[in-house]
Amino acid sequence: MTEQSMLFRRVLGSFATGVAVVTTKTDGRYFGLTINSFTSVSLEPMLIQINIAKNTTSHETMNASRHFVVNILAEDQQLVSTIFAGAPPAERFDHVETWEASSGCPVIEGSLAYIDVRLTATYDGGDHTIFLGEVVEMQPLRDDASPLLYYRGRYERLATREDSRPQG
């Protein structure tokens, strides 16, 4: 990695992001990976995008799939994020409870919300591919938890109302 690339990564790490696990089902098998490059694109039609590095095994699986689910993780799901970021792909679903969205893609139990997406287009994004998809189903699942956040290379949490009160 070049010095400029390292600086770019450090600067962008100053932008806090939520953490999600993208899941899909191909050839009857579940597949998933942790991402933090996810955003809404349009309200009408409802479009979202995810970005996946081209040099990963995840890239080929996602590129072959026509549907995927974005599972927005809660702060108590840090272990889920870690597993889907580093465990061997064949073992990732051994550690979570799931059920299927209407597309057949897995929804991870305990997530804050899920978005079931039909892939509509892919675009070159340098060393990543931009996957654009139309939302076909979505649902908030939990109101009792805060989101899992990632900031400057580590997991973080929101301050609670109690934490943000002035001391004294």
C-alpha positions as CSV (number, residue, x, y, z in Angstrom):
1,M,0.0,0.0,0.0
2,T,1.4,3.4,-1.0
3,E,1.9,6.2,1.5
4,Q,-0.9,8.2,-0.2
5,S,-3.2,5.1,0.0
6,M,-2.5,4.8,3.7
7,L,-3.2,8.5,4.3
8,F,-6.5,8.1,2.3
9,R,-7.5,5.2,4.5
10,R,-6.6,7.1,7.7
11,V,-8.6,10.2,6.6
12,L,-11.7,8.2,5.6
13,G,-11.4,6.3,8.9
14,S,-12.4,9.6,10.5
15,F,-15.9,9.1,9.1
16,A,-17.9,6.8,11.5
17,T,-19.9,4.2,9.7
18,G,-22.5,1.6,10.6
19,V,-21.6,-2.1,10.2
20,A,-23.7,-4.6,8.2
21,V,-23.4,-8.1,7.0
22,V,-24.5,-8.8,3.4
23,T,-25.9,-12.2,2.9
24,T,-26.9,-14.1,-0.2
25,K,-27.9,-17.6,-1.3
26,T,-26.2,-19.2,-4.4
27,D,-26.5,-22.8,-5.5
28,G,-28.5,-23.6,-2.3
29,R,-25.7,-22.4,0.0
30,Y,-25.6,-19.3,2.2
31,F,-22.8,-16.8,1.9
32,G,-22.1,-13.5,3.8
33,L,-19.5,-10.9,4.5
34,T,-19.1,-7.8,6.8
35,I,-19.3,-4.4,5.1
36,N,-19.3,-0.8,6.1
37,S,-19.5,0.6,2.6
38,F,-23.3,0.7,2.2
39,T,-25.6,3.6,1.4
40,S,-29.0,4.6,0.2
41,V,-29.1,6.0,-3.3
42,S,-32.7,6.8,-4.2
43,L,-36.1,6.9,-2.6
44,E,-38.1,6.4,-5.8
45,P,-37.2,3.8,-6.8
46,M,-35.8,2.6,-3.5
47,L,-32.1,1.9,-4.4
48,I,-29.1,1.0,-2.2
49,Q,-25.5,0.3,-3.0
50,I,-22.8,-1.8,-1.5
51,N,-19.1,-1.9,-2.5
52,I,-16.9,-5.0,-2.5
53,A,-13.2,-5.3,-3.2
54,K,-12.5,-7.1,-6.4
55,N,-9.6,-9.1,-5.0
56,T,-11.7,-11.1,-2.5
57,T,-13.5,-14.4,-2.9
58,S,-16.6,-12.5,-1.7
59,H,-16.6,-10.5,-4.9
60,E,-17.2,-13.4,-7.2
61,T,-20.0,-14.8,-5.1
62,M,-21.8,-11.5,-4.9
63,N,-21.2,-10.8,-8.6
64,A,-22.9,-14.2,-9.5
65,S,-25.9,-13.5,-7.2
66,R,-29.0,-11.6,-8.3
67,H,-30.3,-11.0,-4.7
68,F,-28.7,-10.0,-1.4
69,V,-29.8,-9.0,2.1
70,V,-28.2,-6.1,4.0
71,N,-28.4,-7.0,7.8
72,I,-27.8,-3.9,9.8
73,L,-26.0,-5.0,13.0
74,A,-26.7,-3.9,16.5
75,E,-24.0,-3.0,19.0
76,D,-24.3,-6.4,20.7
77,Q,-23.4,-8.1,17.4
78,Q,-19.7,-7.3,17.3
79,L,-18.8,-11.0,17.3
80,V,-21.1,-11.5,14.2
81,S,-19.2,-8.7,12.4
82,T,-15.9,-10.3,13.3
83,I,-16.9,-13.8,12.2
84,F,-18.3,-12.6,8.8
85,A,-15.1,-10.5,8.3
86,G,-12.6,-13.2,9.0
87,A,-13.9,-16.8,9.5
88,P,-13.7,-19.2,6.6
89,P,-16.8,-18.6,4.4
90,A,-18.0,-22.2,4.9
91,E,-18.1,-21.7,8.7
92,R,-19.7,-18.2,9.0
93,F,-23.3,-19.4,9.3
94,D,-22.4,-22.0,11.9
95,H,-22.4,-19.1,14.5
96,V,-25.7,-17.3,13.8
97,E,-29.4,-18.0,13.8
98,T,-31.1,-17.1,10.5
99,W,-34.3,-17.1,8.6
100,E,-35.0,-16.4,4.9
101,A,-36.3,-13.3,3.4
102,S,-38.7,-13.6,0.4
103,S,-35.8,-13.8,-2.0
104,G,-34.4,-16.9,-0.1
105,C,-31.4,-14.9,1.2
106,P,-30.6,-15.3,4.9
107,V,-31.6,-12.7,7.5
108,I,-29.4,-12.7,10.6
109,E,-31.4,-13.0,13.9
110,G,-30.8,-10.1,16.2
111,S,-30.0,-7.5,13.5
112,L,-31.5,-4.0,13.9
113,A,-33.1,-4.2,10.5
114,Y,-32.8,-6.0,7.1
115,I,-33.1,-4.9,3.5
116,D,-33.8,-7.5,0.8
117,V,-32.4,-6.3,-2.5
118,R,-32.6,-7.4,-6.1
119,L,-29.3,-6.6,-8.0
120,T,-30.0,-4.2,-10.8
121,A,-26.5,-3.1,-12.0
122,T,-22.8,-3.2,-11.2
123,Y,-20.3,-0.5,-11.9
124,D,-16.5,-0.4,-11.9
125,G,-15.3,1.4,-8.8
126,G,-11.5,1.1,-9.1
127,D,-10.4,-1.8,-6.9
128,H,-14.0,-2.3,-5.9
129,T,-17.3,-3.1,-7.7
130,I,-20.3,-1.0,-6.9
131,F,-23.4,-3.2,-6.6
132,L,-26.6,-1.3,-7.1
133,G,-29.9,-2.9,-6.0
134,E,-33.6,-2.2,-5.7
135,V,-35.2,-2.8,-2.4
136,V,-37.9,-5.5,-2.6
137,E,-38.5,-6.0,1.1
138,M,-37.3,-4.4,4.4
139,Q,-38.2,-4.4,8.0
140,P,-36.9,-2.9,11.3
141,L,-36.4,-5.8,13.7
142,R,-35.2,-4.3,17.0
143,D,-36.0,-1.0,18.8
144,D,-34.1,-2.1,21.9
145,A,-30.5,-1.6,20.7
146,S,-28.2,0.9,19.2
147,P,-26.2,0.3,16.0
148,L,-22.7,-1.2,15.8
149,L,-20.4,1.5,14.7
150,Y,-16.9,1.5,13.2
151,Y,-14.5,4.5,13.6
152,R,-10.8,4.8,13.1
153,G,-10.2,1.1,12.8
154,R,-12.3,0.0,15.8
155,Y,-15.8,-0.7,17.0
156,E,-17.5,2.1,18.9
157,R,-20.8,2.8,20.5
158,L,-23.2,5.7,20.7
159,A,-23.3,7.6,23.9
160,T,-26.5,7.1,25.8
161,R,-28.6,9.9,27.1
162,E,-27.1,9.2,30.6
163,D,-23.5,9.4,29.1
164,S,-24.1,12.7,27.4
165,R,-25.4,14.6,30.4
166,P,-23.0,17.2,31.8
167,Q,-21.2,16.0,34.9
168,G,-21.2,18.1,38.1
